[in-house]
Amino acid sequence: MSSPWPSLPYEAWQDTHTTLHLWTQIVGKIPLARSPWINHSWHVTFFVTARGLITRLIPHDTHSLQIEFDFVQHRLWIRTTGGGSASVPLVAKPVAEFYRQFMAALEELGVPVKIGTLPCEVPDPVLHFQEDEAHGSYDREYVGRYWQILVRANRILEQFRSRFVGKASPVHFFWGAPDLAVTRFSGRRAPEHPGAVPHMPRWVLREAYSQEVSSCGFWAGGAAFPQPMFYSYAYPEPSGFASASVQPEEARYVKELAEFVLPYEELRRRQDADMALRDFAQSTYEAAAALANWDRKNLEMAE
């Protein structure tokens, strides 16, 4: 029986994934430049839609705009509250060309925005967006598969989020990593985060982890770990977390990431993949919350 979760071997769409990542960064920097700051950078994220990924409503002078990656028609849509709309085709093209077309469309609609043009969270980026002629792959089939995974993961993570009555993030897509994530908060302050992320101001990282968290999400893979996976981590990581017993049996702790991971290809081979993902999210959260002595009685919905 075929799985409703499509196969997504990283090596088969690596070039497309890299290009799409950079395109989402270009678009994601529009709310970064124009929207008021929301704690933990929540103002810059995308949300999964019935067609792809969309920004929040972004203020721009007397109008606002919203931008959507449409992975059905394979177009980028820009719509304004003044009734204007423009689109950029999502086809194989260099990042530099996408950047030029996108900026021209914003100008045409009367909502020009200046952004920082160096990629974020990318180790040693050399090229600014307008200079990048090297990345330009776009495989519709694999983009569609990626979106379908985000749709399915979004549904499970929304169900998981609904059982928590404390502070919790939306289920949203961060274009830095990039990943789809949901985060629960204990309500307590956390120690200052000691780490650094390439080309991200240190204060942004420290603000993001200024409170105790348990976070779960989906990541499509990268150079260091070239496979898609679900992940779960806690910050600060409580003693004993790495050796905690979690579900399903395919889940394991990866020291290099300081996260529990559930390899996507192993999950999708299960007949009970949806339930296994629910178990992963819940069991890793319970391990973090129990070991860190969260006030679970007041943070979790009563059965």
C-alpha positions in Angstrom: 0.0 0.0 0.0 1.4 3.4 -1.0 2.0 6.0 1.7 0.0 9.2 1.7 3.3 10.8 2.8 5.3 11.3 -0.5 8.9 10.3 -0.8 11.4 13.2 -0.6 14.9 11.9 -1.0 17.2 14.9 -0.4 19.7 14.1 -3.1 16.9 14.0 -5.8 15.9 17.7 -5.3 18.9 19.2 -3.4 19.4 21.9 -6.1 15.7 22.8 -6.2 15.6 22.9 -2.4 18.5 25.3 -2.3 17.0 27.6 -4.9 13.6 27.6 -3.2 15.2 28.3 0.2 16.9 31.4 -1.2 13.6 32.5 -2.9 11.7 32.2 0.4 14.4 34.3 2.1 14.0 37.1 -0.4 10.2 37.1 0.2 10.6 36.6 3.9 12.7 39.7 4.2 9.8 41.8 3.2 7.9 41.4 6.5 11.2 41.6 8.2 11.7 45.1 6.8 8.1 46.3 7.1 6.2 44.5 9.9 6.3 45.4 13.6 8.5 43.0 15.6 6.6 40.1 17.3 8.4 38.1 19.9 10.6 35.3 18.7 10.5 36.6 15.1 7.0 35.4 14.6 6.2 38.3 12.3 8.5 37.0 9.5 7.2 33.5 9.2 5.0 31.9 6.5 1.9 29.8 6.9 0.8 26.7 5.0 -2.1 27.2 2.8 -4.3 25.1 0.4 -1.9 26.2 -2.4 1.5 26.7 -0.8 3.0 29.2 1.7 1.8 32.7 2.6 3.0 35.7 4.6 1.1 37.6 7.2 -0.6 40.8 6.0 2.4 43.2 5.7 1.8 46.9 6.4 3.1 49.4 3.7 2.2 53.0 4.2 -1.6 53.4 3.7 -1.9 49.9 2.1 -0.9 46.4 3.1 0.3 43.5 1.1 0.4 39.7 1.3 2.7 37.4 -0.7 2.0 33.7 -1.5 4.0 30.9 -3.0 1.4 29.1 -5.1 2.8 25.5 -5.6 -0.3 24.5 -7.6 0.0 27.1 -10.4 3.7 27.6 -9.6 3.5 31.3 -9.3 4.4 33.8 -6.6 1.5 36.1 -6.0 1.6 39.6 -4.5 -1.7 41.1 -3.6 -2.4 44.5 -2.0 -5.3 45.9 0.0 -5.7 48.5 -2.7 -6.9 45.8 -5.1 -3.6 45.4 -7.0 -2.0 42.1 -7.8 1.1 40.8 -9.6 2.8 37.5 -10.0 6.2 36.0 -10.8 6.3 32.6 -12.4 8.1 29.8 -10.4 10.2 28.2 -13.0 13.9 27.3 -13.3 15.7 30.6 -13.1 18.7 32.0 -11.2 18.1 33.6 -7.8 19.3 36.9 -9.3 16.6 36.8 -11.9 13.9 35.9 -9.3 15.1 38.8 -7.2 14.9 41.3 -10.1 11.4 40.1 -11.1 10.1 40.2 -7.6 11.4 43.7 -6.8 10.1 44.9 -10.1 6.6 43.5 -9.3 6.6 45.3 -5.9 7.6 48.5 -7.6 4.9 48.1 -10.2 2.3 47.7 -7.5 3.5 50.8 -5.7 4.9 48.9 -2.6 8.7 49.0 -3.1 10.7 47.6 -0.2 14.4 47.6 0.4 15.8 44.5 2.0 19.2 43.1 3.1 20.4 41.0 0.2 22.8 38.6 2.0 21.2 35.2 2.8 20.6 34.4 6.5 21.5 31.3 8.4 23.6 30.1 5.5 27.2 29.2 6.3 29.7 31.6 4.6 27.4 33.1 2.0 29.4 34.8 -0.8 26.7 36.0 -3.2 24.1 38.6 -2.5 20.7 37.7 -4.0 21.1 40.0 -7.0 24.4 38.4 -7.8 23.5 34.7 -7.5 23.4 33.2 -11.0 24.6 29.8 -9.6 21.3 28.6 -8.0 18.4 28.3 -10.4 16.8 24.8 -10.3 13.0 24.3 -9.9 11.5 20.8 -10.1 7.7 21.1 -9.9 7.3 17.5 -8.9 9.5 17.7 -5.8 8.3 21.2 -4.8 4.8 19.7 -4.9 5.8 16.8 -2.7 7.5 19.1 -0.3 4.3 21.2 0.0 2.2 18.1 0.5 4.4 17.0 3.4 4.1 20.5 4.9 0.3 20.2 4.6 0.2 16.9 6.4 2.7 17.9 9.0 0.8 21.2 9.6 -2.4 19.2 10.3 -0.7 16.9 12.9 1.2 19.8 14.6 -2.0 21.9 14.8 -3.6 19.0 16.6 -0.6 18.7 18.9 -0.7 22.5 19.6 -4.4 22.4 20.5 -3.8 20.4 23.7 -1.6 23.1 25.2 -3.2 26.1 27.0 0.1 27.9 27.9 2.0 30.2 25.6 2.5 28.5 22.2 3.6 29.6 18.8 1.5 29.2 15.7 2.5 26.3 13.5 4.6 28.3 11.0 7.3 28.1 8.5 10.7 29.8 9.2 12.6 30.6 6.1 16.0 30.8 7.8 16.5 27.1 8.3 14.0 26.5 6.6 11.6 24.5 8.8 8.0 24.1 9.8 7.8 24.4 13.6 5.6 24.7 16.7 6.9 25.8 20.1 5.5 25.4 23.6 6.7 27.6 26.4 7.0 26.8 30.1 6.4 30.4 31.2 9.8 30.8 32.8 12.8 32.8 31.7 15.7 30.8 30.2 19.5 31.4 30.6 21.0 33.6 27.8 21.6 31.5 24.7 25.3 30.9 24.2 25.2 30.0 20.5 25.4 31.8 17.2 23.7 31.3 13.8 25.5 32.4 10.6 24.5 35.9 9.5 21.9 36.3 12.3 22.4 39.1 14.9 23.2 37.4 18.2 20.4 39.4 19.9 17.8 37.8 17.6 18.9 34.4 18.7 19.0 35.4 22.4 15.5 36.9 22.2 14.2 33.8 20.4 15.4 31.6 23.3 14.7 34.0 26.1 12.1 31.6 27.6 12.1 27.9 28.2 10.8 26.0 25.2 10.0 22.6 23.8 9.9 22.8 20.0 8.9 20.3 17.3 9.0 20.6 13.6 9.9 19.3 10.1 13.2 20.0 8.3 13.8 18.9 4.7 17.5 18.3 5.1 20.8 20.1 4.4 24.5 19.6 3.6 25.5 18.3 7.1 22.4 16.0 7.5 21.2 15.3 4.0 17.8 13.7 4.8 14.4 15.1 5.7 13.4 14.6 9.4 11.1 15.6 12.1 12.9 17.0 15.1 12.2 17.9 18.7 14.4 19.8 21.2 14.3 21.6 24.5 16.0 24.8 25.5 17.6 24.8 28.0 18.0 21.0 27.6 17.2 19.4 31.0 19.5 16.8 32.5 18.6 13.3 31.2 16.8 14.5 28.1 19.1 12.8 25.7 18.5 9.4 27.2 14.7 9.8 27.6 12.5 7.1 26.3 10.4 8.5 23.4 8.2 7.2 20.6 8.1 5.8 18.0 10.9 3.3 18.0 12.5 5.0 14.9 13.1 8.2 16.9 16.6 8.8 18.3 18.7 11.5 19.9 21.4 13.1 17.7 24.1 14.6 19.8 25.4 16.8 17.0 22.0 18.5 16.7 21.1 18.3 20.4 17.7 17.1 19.2 15.6 14.0 18.9 15.0 13.2 15.3 12.5 11.0 13.5 13.8 10.3 9.9 11.1 11.1 7.5 11.6 8.1 5.2 11.3 5.8 8.2 8.1 7.5 9.3 6.4 7.4 5.9 7.0 3.6 5.7 4.8 3.1 8.7 1.1 2.3 8.2 0.3 4.4 11.3 2.5 7.4 10.2 0.1 10.0 11.5 -0.2 8.4 14.9 3.6 7.9 15.0 4.2 11.6 14.4 1.7 12.5 17.1 3.5 10.1 19.5 6.9 11.7 18.6 5.7 15.2 19.3 3.9 14.3 22.5 6.5 12.0 24.0 9.5 14.3 23.3 7.5 17.2 24.8 6.6 15.1 27.9 10.2 14.2 28.4 11.3 17.8 28.3 8.4 19.1 30.5 8.8 16.3 33.1 12.6 16.6 33.4 12.5 20.4 33.6 9.5 20.4 36.0 7.1 22.4 34.0 3.8 23.3 35.6 2.0 20.9 33.4 -1.3 21.0 35.4 -1.8 24.6 34.4 -0.2 24.4 30.9 -2.0 21.4 29.4 -5.6 21.0 28.5 -7.5 18.6 30.9 -8.6 15.4 29.3 
